[in-house]
């Protein structure tokens, strides 16, 4: 990874964490709390990508980018309509419904969860919440619906599909990471030596997704941290690769 790119990521992370630390919000509002949980997770995941890039270890970069993109999509989905949070919330509760059922059936994979003192209390709270959401006709939002209703509509069948292929160890993973063909024979090749610069596009996309989340939150909640946002925008405008067209549309 070039020294120029190292400096860029280090400075961007520093400025991003500084800007995010200035946000104050009502933690009693579940939707707002979820937005800032997603933001902080995105920033930490971006830091993880930076660490991998420093160590020329690219295998986890697309997997982390997928999580950052999903978080940014959820942030946009809630900001468009605060009630959309309930459609995200019910998805999580439905997941936990299955987890709870398996735990009570003595599933060994969930032994650590089942033995927690607060497990029974959390199980009842989730059950009550699920009943409430269903009584209010809340339907979970699938991943395609969330993408289609945000600025990332074009990303669902493009970059997101590529990242899912990496995460599921599909063709992208086979060709780029693990399989080497020599003399007509294939063999497993862990820690395959390739330049991290090949993943520059993923790294810059991650930076943009995090930036757009911060930008959108600043606009939606009228924080007026315009100087901090403009500093980040200026950094993006100076990088070698051109970010998505949305960057140029931000006023």
N, C-alpha and C positions, 0 to 999 in steps of 0.2 A: 504494500500500500504506500503510495507516494507521500512524501512529507507534506505536500500541499493539502492533500485530502485529509491527512491526520489532523493538521491544524484546523481545517474547516469543521470536522466533526467535533473536535474538542471544544472549539469556540461556540458552535451551534448548541451543543448540549449545555454548556455553561449559561448561555443567554436564555435558553429555553427554560431551564430550571429556575433561573432568576425571575423570569416573567411569571411562570406558573406559581411560584411561591407567594406572589402578591395577590393572587385570587383569594377572596374571602366569600363564603357562601353559607346558606342555611342548611345545616346538616340534618335538620328535622324533616326536610323534604327529600323523600326517597329518590325521586327522579333526578334532582340536582346532585344529590350525593353520588348517584350512579355515574353521572357525567364526569365528575371530578375523579372518581375512582378509575374510570376508563382513561382519563388523561394521564394520571400519574403512572398507570400501568404502561401506557404507550411510551412515556419518556424513559422508564426503566428498561423496557424492551429495546428501545433505540440505543441505550447505553450498552446493553448486552450485545447488540449488533456491532457496535464500535469496538468492543473488546475482541469479538471474533475476528473482525477485520484486522485489528492490530496483530493478531496471532496467525494471520493468513489461514484461518480455519473457516471455510465458507459453507460447510454442510448445513449449519443451523440458520444461516442468514435468511433464506426464503421462508423458513418456517416461522421465524420471529416476525418477518414482514407481514405474513398472513395475519398474525394476531394483531399487529398494529393497524392494518387496514380494517379488520373487523371492528376494532374498537372505534376507529374514526367513523366508520359507517353508523355504528350505534349512536355515537354522539350526535351526528347530523340528524339521524332519525328522530331522536328525542327533541332536538332543538326545533325541528320543523313543527312538531306537535307534541306537547308535553305528555299527552295521554298515551302516546306511543310507548312510553316507558312501561306501561302495564302489559303491553304485548310482548315486551322483552322479559318482563318479570315472570309472566306465566310460563314462558319457555324454560326458564331456570327452575321454577318450582316443579314443573312436570318432570324435569330431569331428576330432581331430588325425590319425587314421588317413587320413581323406580329404585333409587338408591336406598330409600327407607325400607321398601318392601324386601329388597335383597338382604338388607342388614338384619331384619327381623327373621329372615329364613336362615340365619346363621351362615351367610355367605362369608367364607374365610377371607376374601379380598377386602371385606369391609370391617374386619375385626377391630381395627383401630378406631373406626367411627362408632361402631356399636358400643364400645366400652367407655366412650366419653360420658361423663356425668350429665352433661347438658343435652345429650342426644334425644332423649324422650321429649324434653321441652321443645327443642327445635323441630322435631317431627310434628308435634301437635300444631305449632305455629304455622308451619308450612302447609299442613292439611287445612287449617282454618283459612289461610290466605287463598289457597287454591279454590275452595268452595266459594269464597267471596268473589273472586275474579270470574269464575264460571257463572255465578248468579247474575253478574253484570255483563254477561255475554262477551267477555274479553277473549279474543282468539289470538293465539301466538302468531307472531310475524316470522315467517320463514326467511332464510338468509337472502333469497332472491328478491323478496318483497322489500326488504330493507334497502338493498342496493338500488332497486328501481326507483325508490322514492327519495333518493339523495343525489348529490352531484356526482356520485360514483357509479351511476347507472351503466356507463360504458366499461367499467372495470370488472363487472361480474363475469362476463364470458371471455374476458381477455386476461389481464394480469392476475385476477383472483383465481381463475381456472389453472393458470400455470403454477401458482403457489400451492394450490391444492394437490396438483400432480407431484410436486416436490414433497409435500407433507405426507402423502400416501405412498411415497416411494414408487411413483409411476415411471413412465418413460423418461421424463426429465431427469429424475434421480439416477436412473440406470445409465443414461448417456453421459451425464455430466459428472457423476460422482464415483460410481462403484465398479463399472464394468469396463475392462480394457480388452481389446481384440488384437491379438498378435498372431501372425501366421495362420489366420483362419480359426484360431481357438480363442475362446473367451475365458477370462479369469477375473476373480474378485480383486479389486485394487483399492483397499482402504487408504484414506489420507492421500488421495490422488493429487499429484502435484500439478496445479494449474494456477494461473495468476488470479489474485483476488480482484484485480481490475475488471475481470469479466463480470463481476457482480456489482460494479459501480452503479448500474442502473437501479438495482434493488435498493442499494444504500441511499441513493438520492430520492427514490420514491418514498422511503421510510421517513426521510427528513421532511418531505413535502406533506405527508399525511399528518405528522405531528404538528407541523406549522399550521396546517389548515384547521386542525382541531382547536389550537390556541386562538387563532384568528377568529373562528366562529364563536367561541365562547366569549371572547372579548366583545364582539359585536352584539351577541344575543343578550348579555347581561349588562351591557353598557358600562364596562369597567373603565374605559377611556385610557387604557395603557397603550396609546397609539405610538408613542416613541419606541417602546419595546417591540411592538409588532413591526414597525417600520425597520428597525434594526435587523430583525430576522428576515424580513422581505428583501432587504438590501443584500444580505448574505446570500440568499438563494439566487438573486439576479446575477451574482458574480461567479457562480460556479460554472464549470465547463459544459456540463450537460444541461439541456433545456428542460425545466420541469413541466408538468402538465399545463395545458393552456389556461386552466383556471387561475394560475398564479398571475398571469397578465391581466386577468379580468378583475382582480381585487382592487377596489378603489382605496 
